[in-house]
Structures are given as structure tokens and as C-alpha cells.
Amino acid sequence: MARTAGEVNRKKVHSYYDYSLLFLILFLVCFGLVMIYSTSSYNAQKFYGDAAYYLTRQALFAGAGILIMLFVSKIDYRLYTKKLPIIKLRPITILYFLCALLQTYVIIFGNEVKGAKRWIKLGSLGTFQPSELSKIAVILGTAFIVNLAPRKLDKIWGFLRVLLFMGPLLGLIVAENFSTGLIIGLIIVAISFVASKKKAYFIISGAALAGLASLLIIFVDFRTTRFEAWRNVETHEKGYQILQGLYAIASGGVFGKGLGESMQKLGFIPESHNDMIFSVVCEELGLFGAVTLILLFILLLWRIFIIAINAPDLYGGLIATGVLVHIASQVLINIAVVTSTIPPTGIPLPFISYGGSSLMVILFEMGIVLSISNQIKVQRSR
């Protein structure tokens, strides 16, 4: 039945804001703070004389990150592609070159921790990991390049054009942190894949990238050692952390030992508040807690997916896709590593693992996704 003029007039267009996504983000951040205190309080008291040492630092980053997220969520995401009035450069261009400069600096002068140069020392504030900021540059930059000419991606040279622009930064990231480079490479491919109508050549590109990654594992000694440790967890000297994580998961049972009651965090799992925090979640909260956390991540990804398919333009949809792939890949890889499904690598669990750089970057990305949701227009009855 056709609508009457009065019914049409009673409809009013409103901006949409995904408060359910905002609630999920805040809940995961708070849950992460609880688990960081639970996993780190013993070592923090032992080494720093303050059981809340790690909690306090992470809470400061979380508070700052939430404020940044709320601020960014009110900025139109399309402004990142507009040229600034005086310098005539786009914000995403400035961010790209800034990240490239920081990546170069960290490779040459970075603060070395356990044989890896991934951090820039910031005095009393701690350290900063440039590869985390580079994820934002890659998501915004790849989405912008693809959005300029999406039809060109129907041919292989269109994808090569994307790699030509994003390749230098990706190469610097791989040189600094191989596992992060894999995630960023996956983000680039995923954004391009979504925008392309023809998908066949992505299979070839994916196979080529997988082959290149295999070579970088086979011919680099410490990566080969990790692979051997994964294959021989119980006998290899480097398999200790994986084995202790599996002990924690197994001892948790269905409902866990109770919050704060983990035994493996008492020095058995090295730095349990970092990449191995999911094993302590399993030990203290059991299978029930682990599954609940995974379901929360699935809900988070679902809300981002809804925003991506309802975005007001292709650019917004591609940005949301990049953020979705970033979070999904980190969750999958982290849980796979902790459960010894894949060889060990240093990927934090989003919102949960300790790390100021990682948390603030993810909250910044969430702010952009909320900004996209804020540009979605819906009709409501007056």
C-alpha cells in the first residue's frame, strides 16, 4: 500500500551512532584491565614493590585512548582525505610519511629488547611501537587508494598499483616485525579483495605472499627455532612458554580456578600479562570464560561488519573492513599461538594484553569506525 503524504512527513532523518559497539569496546577494555591486574600483580609486587604497577600504567593509556576514541568518533572520517589549507597535504599522506620515518628510525636507533628492535624509548612514559601506528596509516591509506579507482582492481595491475604505494611502508614493517608485517599485508589484500569484482588473481597473490613468508621463516634462524619449538614443545628448550600456557589452559577446566587464583602466572609463564594472557583467562575463568570472551569478540566484529556494509560510501566501508580484518586476525593468531595451533609469534590480544601502543591504536581505530557509524543516516518516526 502506498504511503500517504502525512506518513512520509512524519519520517525524519537522523544520524546513527553505534552505542552497542561503544559498550562492547568499553567492556573489553575494563575486562582487560581486570585481567592485567590479575596476571601481573605477583610480578609487579616482586620486581617493583607495587602490585598495581602494570594496572596503573595500562589504565592511564586506556583512559587516554577512550578520550581519543570519543573525540575521533565525532570527526567526519572523510576529512582525512582532504588537503590541509596551508601545506596542501592530506592528513593520511602526512601520517604515511611519519610512520615511514618512525619505522626507519626504530630499525636503526630503536630500543632493543630481547634481541628485537621494535620500540622507541620515551623516557619515563615507557616505550612506543611505531608498527602499531603504521596499522592506522595502512588502513586509511589503502582504503583511500582503492577508493580512487576501485574498478582498476578488476585487473592484476590494479592490485600491483596498491602494492606500489603501500609496499615501502610494508617492507619497513616486515624488517622490524615480521608477524605484524603479515597482519598488515593481510589488511592490504583484504581491503583490495572486497573492492574488486574479480577475485581469482587474489588466490595467486596470496599463494605468492605465502611462499615469500615461508622463505623468510626458513632462512632466518630464530624463526626456524620457533618452528622447531612448536613441533617439539615438550622436549625443545624454547618450548617452555608454550608448554606452561597449555598447562594453564588444561588446569582451568570448565569454570576455572577463580579470578586471581592462577598458579601458572606466578613466574611459570614469562610475562603472562602480555601475549600469553589468554592462557591465564582459561585457567582462572575456565572454558566458560574463554568462550564468553571469544563470543564478545565475535559480537564486536559483527557490529563492525554491520557498519562496513551500511557505510555511506565505499571509503568508509573499506576503512571498517580494514579495522575488522586487523582485529579478527590478531584475535585468531593470538589464540592460535596460545593453544599451540600455530608456531609462536608476538601478537597481543586486542583490548586485553598489556601494551599502551597497541591499546591506544585500537581505540583510535574504533573511534574511526564509530565516526563512520555516525555518518549513517536512518529514518525514524517523529
N, C-alpha and C positions, 0 to 999 in steps of 0.2 A: 504494500500500500504506500502511495506517495506521501511524503511528509507535508504537513501544512506549513504555511509561512510562519505561523506562530511557533511551531515546534522548532523550525530552523533558527528562528531568532532567539529561542531560549538556550541555544548552544553557544558556549563561549570558549575560545581557545586559551589554554593555559600552558605554561612551561612545566615540564615534568622534571622531577628530581627523585632519584632512586634512593629513598631512605632505607629500604631493606638492605641494599648494598652497603650503605653507610653503617648500619647496625652490625652487619657481618664483619666489616673491617674493624670496627671498634671492639667487638667481642674477641676477635682473633688476636688483636694487639694486647688486650688485657689478659687473655689466656696465655699468650707468650710471656708476658711479664711474670705471671704466677709460676710458670714452668722454669723460667730462667732463675728465679729465686730458689725454687726447689732444687734445681740441678747444680747451682753454683754456690750455695750458701756455705757448704763444707769447705770447699777450696778457697773461697773468698775469706773466710774466717782464718783459715790456716796460713795463707800467704799475705793477706792484707790486714788482718785483725778486724775485719768488718764483714759480717755475714751478708750485708746488703750492698756490698761494693758493686757487683755487676748489675744488680737490680737498679740501683740509683742511676748509674750511667745509662742503662738502656731506657729507663723511664724518662730521662731528660731528652734523649733522642726521640722517643715515642711522642712525648708532648710537643716537641718542636715539629715533628713530622706531621702530626694531626693538624696543627695550626696551619702548616704549609698546605696540606691537603685541602682543608676547608677554604683557604684563600684561593688556591688554584682552581677549585671547583666552580668558583664564581667568575672566572676569566673565560671568555669565549676562546675555545681551543684553536679557532681559525686565525687568531691574532699571531700565532707562532709562525705563520707563513707570510705575514705582511711585512713589507720593508719598513724599517725604522726611519723616521723623517730626516735625520741629520746624516747618519752614516750610510744610509741606503742599503743596509744589510738586513736579512731576515733573522729573527731570533734563533731559528733552527740552524742556520748557517754558522752563526756565532758559536752556538753550543757544539756543533760538529767539530769545528777547528779547536775550540777549547779542550774538548775531550781528546782529540788527536795530540795536542800539545802535552796534556797531562799524562797520556799513555806513554809518550816518548820520554817524558821526564822520569816516570816511575821505572821504566826499563833501564835507564842509565843511572839515576840517582836514588831510586826508591829504597825504602827501608826494608832490609832483608830479614825475614822471619822464617826459620826452619828451612833455609836454603832457597826460599822463593821471594822475589821482589814484586810485591803486589800492592804495597801501601806507601803512602806519603805521610811522614811524621808531621803532626800538627801541634807539637808541644804538649801542654797539659790536657788538651782536648782529645788526645789519643792519635789515631791514625785514620786516614781516608783512603778508600779503594777506588781509583778512577774508573775501573772497569764497570762498577755499578752505575755511575753516572752515564757512562757510554751507552748503557742499555736504553736510556731515555732518548739519547741522540739518535740511536739506530732506529728505534720505533718511529719517532717523529720524522726522521729523515727519509726512511724507506717509504713510509706512507705518503709523504709529500711527492717524492719522485714518481712513485707508481700512479698517484692521483693525477699527475700532469698529463700522462698519456697511457691510460690503462689498456687500451686496445693493442698497443705495441707488445704487450706481454703475451699475445697470442702466438708470437714467434720467439724462437730461442734467443735472438739477438736483443729482444726487448728485456729479457731477464739479465743478459750479459751487461746491458746498459745500467741496470740497477747495481749489479756487482761492481761495475767500473767506478761508480760514485761511492758505494759503501765499502768496497774492498780494502782500501788503505786503512781505514779505522778498524775493520775486522782483522786485518793482518797484525796490527799493533796489539790488539786484544789477545789474539792467539799466542803471540810472542810472550805476552805477560802471564796469561792464564788460559790454558788450553780448554778446560771444561767450560769456562764462561764463554770462550770463543765459539764452542759448539752450540751453546744456547742461543747466542746472538746470530750465528749462521742459520739456525732453525727459525728464528724470528723473521729474518730477511726472506727466507724461502716461503714461509707460511703466508706472509703478507702478499708476496707476489703470486702465490698459488691461488689465494682467494680472489684476487682481482683478474686472473686470467681465465678465459673461457676454454682454452686448450690446456690439458693437464699432462699430456704424455711426456713432454720433454723434462718435466719436473722429476720424473722417475729416473731418467738418465742423469740429470744434475745431482739428484740425491745419491745415486749409486757412485758417481764420481767423487762427491764430497765424502761419502763413507769410506771410499778407497783411500783418499788422501788422509783422512783421520786415522785409518788403520796404519798407514806408513809412519805417521807422526807418533804412534804408540809403539810400533815395533822397533823403530830405530832410535828411540830415546830411552836410556837405561832405567830411569826412575819410574817411567810409566810401565815398562816391561816388568819391573819388580812388583808394582801394584797388581798387575795382571796375574803374576805367579802367586802372589799372596792370596788373591781371591780364589784361585784354583786349589790352593793348599792351605786353607785357613787354619787348620788345627796344627800343622807342622811348620809353617813358614814363620820366621821371626817377625815379619811385618804384618802378620795376620792377627796380632794381639787385639787391636782395637775392634776389628770386625767381630772376633770371637766373643769378646766381652759384651758387645752390643747384642749379639744373639742370645747370650746368657740372660741379659736383662729382659729381652722380649719373651723368652721362654718362661722365665720365673714369674712374669706378671699374671699369667693365667687369663681367666675371663674378665674378672673385675679388678685385678691389680692388687698390690700390697697396700695401697692407700697413698694419698698425696703426701710427699715428703719422706716416704718410707723406703725409697730405693736404696739398695746396697751397692749396686754397680757404680753409682755416681761418686762413691767415697774413694776416689782415686783409681778405680779399676778401669773406667772408661776415661781416657785422656780428654780433658776439656769437654766434658759431657754437655755443657750448655751451648756448644756451637753446633757443628753439623750432625752430631750424634744424638741430639736432644729427643728425637722421635723414639729412640730405644728406651729412654727413661719414661716417656709418656706411656709406652706399652707396659713397662714394669710397674709404674705407680697406679695407672688407671686401667690397665689390662686391655684385653681385646675390645671391650665395650668403649673405653676412652679413645682408643686408636681409630676404631671405625667411626665414632662420632666426629672426631677431628677430620677425618677424610671426607665425611658427608658435608661438613661445614665448608671445606674447600670446594667440593662439587657444587654446592649452592652458590658460593661466591663466583665460580666460573660460569655458572648458569646465568646469573644476573648480568655479568659482563657480556655474555653471548647475546642476551636479550637486547642490551644496549647497542651492541655491534650491528645487529640486523635491523634495528629501528633507528639508527643514526640518521640525522637529517641529510647527510651527504656521504659520498664514498670515502673522503678523507677521514671523517670521524669513525666510520665503520672499520677502516683499516687500522687506525690507531688502537681502537678497542680490541681488534683481533691480535695485534702485536702484544698488548698487555696480557691478554688471555693466554697466548702461547708462552709468554715469559713465565707467568705464574704456574701454569699447568706443567711445563717442562721441569721447573725447579722442584715442584712437589713430587712429581713422578721419579725424578732422578734421585732426590734425597731419600725418599722412602725405599727405592730400589737398592741404593747403596747400603742403608742401614740394615735391610733384611738380607743383604748379601746376594741380591738378584743380579747385580752387575758389579764390575770391579770398582773399588773405592775411588772417589774423587771429591774434591772440596766444594760442594754445593750446599748452601744453607737452606733450611726450611722456611719459606716465606712467612713473615709475621712472628714466627716462633723462635728461631735461632737467634743467639746473641750476635749483635753487629749493627752499629749505628748507620754505616753507609748503606747497607742492604735495606734496612728498615725504612730509612728516610726516602730512598729512591722508590721503593714500592709504594709508599704513601703518596709520593708525588705523582706516580703513575695513576694511582687510584683517584687522585684529585682531577686528573685529566679525564678519566673515564666518567666521573661524576659531572664534569663540565659538559661532556658530550650528552649525558642524560638530561642535563639542564636545558639543552637546546632542542630536545624533542618536544614537539607541540602535540597536545592532546585536546580533544573536545570534551567538555563537561557541561552538564545541565546547570543553568544558573540557579 
